[in-house]
Amino acid sequence: MTTPRDLLIVALGEERGRPVEAGDLSLALAGAELIDLLRLPAAPAIRLDGGRIVPGHLDAPSDRLLAEAAASLVMDEPWESVGDWLWRRGDSLAATYLAALEEEGLVVRQGGGRFRRGEPTPADSPSRRRAVERWASGEPVLVALAQSLDVHGELGADPPDIADYAVATVLAAVNDALLELDAERQRRSIEQAAFDNVWRGLD
């Protein structure tokens, strides 16, 4: 299993006040991919230089989705910034991962009806158990990514210490992107409310 897969399982499985927004989850998954590419066991697929992603050892990772991420890296200077990667790679990425895990039987739909699909729920599987064990152990990267999505479980809200500078840079970029997305949602909500008020005034 990879960090993005573990993150999706944790995000779907933990109790929280509201569902994770697909856009938020997509950005966090893109960040999780970068972190895994930074930490491949054989040799890192990338390194960071001034906040930009420099391709390195590009043997395809064994995980299909992570291999797709590696294949989509920008290969020419001035390289892509971490923030730009999050927005580009994160476009509908949650749906991509969810479809893959459903296809593999790692996520199932519960509570659906004739005209409505059920809610996605992690299936009981070795992959789920490994993700839950990683989460319960307080593994810093998974915890930090989950907390960025307001998933805390029983671990509390204090962010973990991340010693690796490159990993910390990616996590900071994920948080910045999530704040930007939330601000955009609020702006659109305010504009919609103002538009609705205008129409109500014309009634």
Secondary structure as a PSIPRED ss2 file (coil, helix, strand):
# PSIPRED VFORMAT (PSIPRED V4.0)

   1 M C   1.000  0.000  0.000
   2 T C   1.000  0.000  0.000
   3 T H   0.000  1.000  0.000
   4 P H   0.000  1.000  0.000
   5 R H   0.000  1.000  0.000
   6 D H   0.000  1.000  0.000
   7 L H   0.000  1.000  0.000
   8 L H   0.000  1.000  0.000
   9 I H   0.000  1.000  0.000
  10 V H   0.000  1.000  0.000
  11 A H   0.000  1.000  0.000
  12 L H   0.000  1.000  0.000
  13 G H   0.000  1.000  0.000
  14 E C   1.000  0.000  0.000
  15 E C   1.000  0.000  0.000
  16 R C   1.000  0.000  0.000
  17 G C   1.000  0.000  0.000
  18 R C   1.000  0.000  0.000
  19 P C   1.000  0.000  0.000
  20 V C   1.000  0.000  0.000
  21 E C   1.000  0.000  0.000
  22 A H   0.000  1.000  0.000
  23 G H   0.000  1.000  0.000
  24 D H   0.000  1.000  0.000
  25 L H   0.000  1.000  0.000
  26 S H   0.000  1.000  0.000
  27 L H   0.000  1.000  0.000
  28 A H   0.000  1.000  0.000
  29 L H   0.000  1.000  0.000
  30 A H   0.000  1.000  0.000
  31 G H   0.000  1.000  0.000
  32 A H   0.000  1.000  0.000
  33 E H   0.000  1.000  0.000
  34 L H   0.000  1.000  0.000
  35 I H   0.000  1.000  0.000
  36 D H   0.000  1.000  0.000
  37 L H   0.000  1.000  0.000
  38 L H   0.000  1.000  0.000
  39 R C   1.000  0.000  0.000
  40 L C   1.000  0.000  0.000
  41 P C   1.000  0.000  0.000
  42 A C   1.000  0.000  0.000
  43 A C   1.000  0.000  0.000
  44 P C   1.000  0.000  0.000
  45 A C   1.000  0.000  0.000
  46 I E   0.000  0.000  1.000
  47 R E   0.000  0.000  1.000
  48 L E   0.000  0.000  1.000
  49 D E   0.000  0.000  1.000
  50 G C   1.000  0.000  0.000
  51 G C   1.000  0.000  0.000
  52 R E   0.000  0.000  1.000
  53 I E   0.000  0.000  1.000
  54 V E   0.000  0.000  1.000
  55 P E   0.000  0.000  1.000
  56 G C   1.000  0.000  0.000
  57 H C   1.000  0.000  0.000
  58 L C   1.000  0.000  0.000
  59 D C   1.000  0.000  0.000
  60 A C   1.000  0.000  0.000
  61 P C   1.000  0.000  0.000
  62 S C   1.000  0.000  0.000
  63 D C   1.000  0.000  0.000
  64 R H   0.000  1.000  0.000
  65 L H   0.000  1.000  0.000
  66 L H   0.000  1.000  0.000
  67 A H   0.000  1.000  0.000
  68 E H   0.000  1.000  0.000
  69 A H   0.000  1.000  0.000
  70 A H   0.000  1.000  0.000
  71 A H   0.000  1.000  0.000
  72 S C   1.000  0.000  0.000
  73 L C   1.000  0.000  0.000
  74 V C   1.000  0.000  0.000
  75 M C   1.000  0.000  0.000
  76 D C   1.000  0.000  0.000
  77 E C   1.000  0.000  0.000
  78 P C   1.000  0.000  0.000
  79 W C   1.000  0.000  0.000
  80 E E   0.000  0.000  1.000
  81 S E   0.000  0.000  1.000
  82 V H   0.000  1.000  0.000
  83 G H   0.000  1.000  0.000
  84 D H   0.000  1.000  0.000
  85 W H   0.000  1.000  0.000
  86 L H   0.000  1.000  0.000
  87 W H   0.000  1.000  0.000
  88 R H   0.000  1.000  0.000
  89 R H   0.000  1.000  0.000
  90 G C   1.000  0.000  0.000
  91 D C   1.000  0.000  0.000
  92 S C   1.000  0.000  0.000
  93 L H   0.000  1.000  0.000
  94 A H   0.000  1.000  0.000
  95 A H   0.000  1.000  0.000
  96 T H   0.000  1.000  0.000
  97 Y H   0.000  1.000  0.000
  98 L H   0.000  1.000  0.000
  99 A H   0.000  1.000  0.000
 100 A H   0.000  1.000  0.000
 101 L H   0.000  1.000  0.000
 102 E H   0.000  1.000  0.000
 103 E H   0.000  1.000  0.000
 104 E C   1.000  0.000  0.000
 105 G C   1.000  0.000  0.000
 106 L C   1.000  0.000  0.000
 107 V E   0.000  0.000  1.000
 108 V E   0.000  0.000  1.000
 109 R E   0.000  0.000  1.000
 110 Q E   0.000  0.000  1.000
 111 G C   1.000  0.000  0.000
 112 G C   1.000  0.000  0.000
 113 G C   1.000  0.000  0.000
 114 R C   1.000  0.000  0.000
 115 F C   1.000  0.000  0.000
 116 R C   1.000  0.000  0.000
 117 R C   1.000  0.000  0.000
 118 G C   1.000  0.000  0.000
 119 E E   0.000  0.000  1.000
 120 P E   0.000  0.000  1.000
 121 T E   0.000  0.000  1.000
 122 P E   0.000  0.000  1.000
 123 A C   1.000  0.000  0.000
 124 D C   1.000  0.000  0.000
 125 S C   1.000  0.000  0.000
 126 P H   0.000  1.000  0.000
 127 S H   0.000  1.000  0.000
 128 R H   0.000  1.000  0.000
 129 R H   0.000  1.000  0.000
 130 R H   0.000  1.000  0.000
 131 A H   0.000  1.000  0.000
 132 V H   0.000  1.000  0.000
 133 E H   0.000  1.000  0.000
 134 R H   0.000  1.000  0.000
 135 W H   0.000  1.000  0.000
 136 A H   0.000  1.000  0.000
 137 S C   1.000  0.000  0.000
 138 G C   1.000  0.000  0.000
 139 E C   1.000  0.000  0.000
 140 P H   0.000  1.000  0.000
 141 V H   0.000  1.000  0.000
 142 L H   0.000  1.000  0.000
 143 V H   0.000  1.000  0.000
 144 A H   0.000  1.000  0.000
 145 L H   0.000  1.000  0.000
 146 A H   0.000  1.000  0.000
 147 Q H   0.000  1.000  0.000
 148 S H   0.000  1.000  0.000
 149 L C   1.000  0.000  0.000
 150 D C   1.000  0.000  0.000
 151 V C   1.000  0.000  0.000
 152 H C   1.000  0.000  0.000
 153 G C   1.000  0.000  0.000
 154 E C   1.000  0.000  0.000
 155 L C   1.000  0.000  0.000
 156 G C   1.000  0.000  0.000
 157 A C   1.000  0.000  0.000
 158 D C   1.000  0.000  0.000
 159 P C   1.000  0.000  0.000
 160 P C   1.000  0.000  0.000
 161 D C   1.000  0.000  0.000
 162 I C   1.000  0.000  0.000
 163 A C   1.000  0.000  0.000
 164 D C   1.000  0.000  0.000
 165 Y H   0.000  1.000  0.000
 166 A H   0.000  1.000  0.000
 167 V H   0.000  1.000  0.000
 168 A H   0.000  1.000  0.000
 169 T H   0.000  1.000  0.000
 170 V H   0.000  1.000  0.000
 171 L H   0.000  1.000  0.000
 172 A H   0.000  1.000  0.000
 173 A H   0.000  1.000  0.000
 174 V H   0.000  1.000  0.000
 175 N H   0.000  1.000  0.000
 176 D H   0.000  1.000  0.000
 177 A H   0.000  1.000  0.000
 178 L H   0.000  1.000  0.000
 179 L H   0.000  1.000  0.000
 180 E H   0.000  1.000  0.000
 181 L H   0.000  1.000  0.000
 182 D H   0.000  1.000  0.000
 183 A H   0.000  1.000  0.000
 184 E H   0.000  1.000  0.000
 185 R H   0.000  1.000  0.000
 186 Q H   0.000  1.000  0.000
 187 R H   0.000  1.000  0.000
 188 R H   0.000  1.000  0.000
 189 S H   0.000  1.000  0.000
 190 I H   0.000  1.000  0.000
 191 E H   0.000  1.000  0.000
 192 Q H   0.000  1.000  0.000
 193 A H   0.000  1.000  0.000
 194 A H   0.000  1.000  0.000
 195 F H   0.000  1.000  0.000
 196 D H   0.000  1.000  0.000
 197 N H   0.000  1.000  0.000
 198 V H   0.000  1.000  0.000
 199 W H   0.000  1.000  0.000
 200 R H   0.000  1.000  0.000
 201 G H   0.000  1.000  0.000
 202 L H   0.000  1.000  0.000
 203 D C   1.000  0.000  0.000
